[in-house]
């Protein structure tokens, strides 16, 4: 597995293996073999310093009962998920971490 840490400004992202590399078996949602399917698109989750988890890519976010959760309207193409616990829009980030004094800077081991 080839792991990388990317840092840009106050953001850090942990990337595991290339999600499309060495994929010989693809399964559909019923977990049956589907040899003609394209590999799923990559999703990247960035851990923002002192802020939310930012999800880049197409994902289905569901609640504990499997019902879809829709993010608040936004012009951004990503989803920010609350880590501080103070958001009024949980599980989505509403920026409340700024006033709550939330501090967390996660780094992958070198």
C-alpha positions in Angstrom: 0.0 0.0 0.0 1.4 3.4 -1.0 0.2 6.0 1.5 0.7 9.8 1.1 0.0 12.9 3.2 -0.9 16.0 1.3 -0.8 19.4 2.9 -2.0 22.7 1.5 -2.3 25.7 3.7 -4.3 24.7 6.7 -5.6 21.5 5.1 -4.2 18.0 5.4 -5.4 15.0 3.5 -4.7 11.4 4.0 -4.8 9.3 0.9 -4.6 5.5 0.9 -3.9 3.4 -2.1 -5.0 4.7 -5.5 -8.6 3.6 -5.4 -8.5 2.6 -9.1 -5.2 0.8 -9.1 -5.2 -3.0 -9.3 -9.0 -3.4 -9.3 -9.6 -6.7 -11.1 -13.1 -7.4 -9.6 -16.0 -4.9 -9.7 -19.2 -5.6 -7.9 -22.6 -4.0 -8.3 -24.8 -2.9 -5.4 -26.0 -6.4 -4.9 -22.4 -7.6 -4.5 -22.6 -9.8 -7.6 -19.6 -9.9 -10.0 -19.9 -7.4 -12.8 -16.9 -7.8 -15.1 -18.1 -5.1 -17.5 -18.5 -2.3 -14.9 -16.2 0.7 -14.6 -14.4 1.0 -11.3 -16.2 3.3 -8.9 -15.0 6.9 -8.9 -12.5 8.0 -6.2 -13.7 9.8 -3.1 -11.3 11.8 -1.1 -12.0 12.8 2.5 -9.8 15.7 3.7 -9.4 16.4 7.4 -9.3 20.2 7.7 -7.2 21.6 10.5 -9.5 22.8 13.3 -12.5 22.2 11.0 -14.7 19.7 9.3 -14.1 16.6 7.2 -14.5 17.6 3.6 -15.8 14.9 1.2 -14.8 15.4 -2.4 -16.5 13.1 -4.9 -19.9 11.5 -5.4 -21.2 9.8 -2.2 -24.5 8.8 -0.8 -24.8 9.9 2.8 -27.5 8.1 4.8 -28.8 8.1 8.4 -28.7 5.2 10.8 -31.8 3.8 9.2 -30.5 4.1 5.6 -32.5 7.1 4.6 -30.7 9.7 2.4 -29.4 12.9 4.0 -29.3 15.9 1.8 -26.6 18.6 2.4 -27.7 22.2 2.8 -27.8 24.1 -0.5 -24.4 25.3 -1.5 -22.4 26.4 -4.6 -19.6 24.0 -3.6 -19.2 20.6 -5.1 -18.1 19.0 -1.9 -19.7 18.2 1.5 -18.3 19.3 4.8 -19.1 17.1 7.8 -19.0 18.4 11.4 -16.2 17.2 13.7 -16.7 19.6 16.6 -20.2 18.6 17.5 -21.5 22.2 17.7 -23.2 22.4 14.2 -26.9 23.1 14.2 -27.0 21.3 10.8 -25.4 18.0 11.9 -24.0 15.9 10.4 -23.0 18.9 8.1 -20.7 21.7 9.1 -22.1 25.1 9.6 -18.9 26.8 10.7 -19.8 26.6 14.4 -16.3 25.2 15.1 -14.8 28.7 14.6 -16.7 30.1 17.6 -16.5 27.0 19.7 -12.7 27.0 19.9 -12.4 23.5 18.3 -8.8 22.5 17.8 -7.7 19.3 16.1 -4.9 18.9 13.6 -4.7 15.3 12.5 -1.5 14.1 10.7 -0.8 10.7 9.3 2.3 9.0 10.7 5.4 9.4 8.6 
